[in-house]
């Protein structure tokens, strides 16, 4: 199983992971590149910024369902090739 596949499997279970967690748990050199390549494959990954009690902000990545506007934009961009 590739590192990208392991990250995808973790996200599909409902986990929210930071870039630091992805790098350490799955030995990924550039976690942002893994997220970018999964998005390019059509996986809907959201990055949610959360601030802890110390004021530090981290981005947590999770898989979500695209809203109607996102789907409409994709169809408008791809045209008839989207089906």
C-alpha positions as CSV (number, residue, x, y, z in Angstrom):
1,X,0.0,0.0,0.0
2,X,1.4,3.4,-1.0
3,X,1.8,6.3,1.4
4,X,-0.9,8.2,-0.5
5,X,-3.2,5.2,-0.3
6,X,-2.6,5.0,3.5
7,X,-3.5,8.7,3.9
8,X,-6.6,8.3,1.8
9,X,-7.7,5.3,3.9
10,X,-7.2,7.2,7.1
11,X,-9.2,10.2,5.8
12,X,-12.0,7.9,4.5
13,X,-12.4,6.5,8.1
14,X,-13.4,10.0,9.1
15,X,-10.1,11.1,10.6
16,X,-9.1,14.7,10.5
17,X,-5.3,15.0,10.1
18,X,-2.9,17.9,10.2
19,X,0.1,18.1,7.8
20,X,2.4,17.3,10.7
21,X,0.4,14.2,11.6
22,X,0.4,13.0,7.9
23,X,4.2,13.5,7.7
24,X,4.9,11.7,11.0
25,X,2.4,8.8,10.8
26,X,2.9,8.0,7.1
27,X,6.5,9.1,6.6
28,X,5.5,11.5,3.9
29,X,8.1,14.2,3.0
30,X,5.6,16.7,1.7
31,X,2.1,16.2,3.1
32,X,0.7,19.1,1.1
33,X,1.7,17.4,-2.2
34,X,-0.2,14.2,-1.1
35,X,-3.3,16.3,-0.4
36,X,-2.9,18.1,-3.7
37,X,-2.5,14.9,-5.7
38,X,-5.6,13.3,-4.0
39,X,-7.6,16.4,-4.8
40,X,-6.4,16.2,-8.4
41,X,-7.7,12.6,-8.5
42,X,-11.1,13.9,-7.6
43,X,-11.2,13.3,-3.8
44,X,-13.0,16.1,-2.1
45,X,-10.7,17.1,0.7
46,X,-11.4,20.2,2.9
47,X,-8.9,22.0,5.0
48,X,-10.4,23.4,8.1
49,X,-8.4,25.9,10.2
50,X,-8.8,25.5,14.0
51,X,-7.3,27.6,16.7
52,X,-6.3,26.0,20.0
53,X,-6.3,27.6,23.5
54,X,-2.8,29.0,23.0
55,X,-3.8,30.9,19.9
56,X,-2.0,28.6,17.4
57,X,-3.9,27.8,14.2
58,X,-3.6,24.4,12.5
59,X,-5.3,23.2,9.4
60,X,-7.0,19.9,9.7
61,X,-7.7,18.0,6.4
62,X,-10.9,15.8,6.1
63,X,-12.9,14.2,3.3
64,X,-16.3,15.9,2.7
65,X,-19.2,16.0,0.3
66,X,-19.0,18.8,-2.3
67,X,-21.9,21.2,-2.2
68,X,-24.1,22.0,-5.2
69,X,-22.1,25.0,-6.2
70,X,-18.9,23.0,-6.5
71,X,-20.5,20.3,-8.6
72,X,-22.1,23.0,-10.8
73,X,-18.8,24.7,-11.3
74,X,-17.1,21.4,-12.2
75,X,-19.8,20.6,-14.8
76,X,-19.5,24.2,-16.2
77,X,-15.8,23.9,-16.5
78,X,-15.7,20.4,-18.0
79,X,-18.9,20.6,-20.0
80,X,-20.2,17.4,-21.4
81,X,-17.0,15.5,-20.6
82,X,-17.9,15.5,-16.9
83,X,-20.2,12.5,-17.2
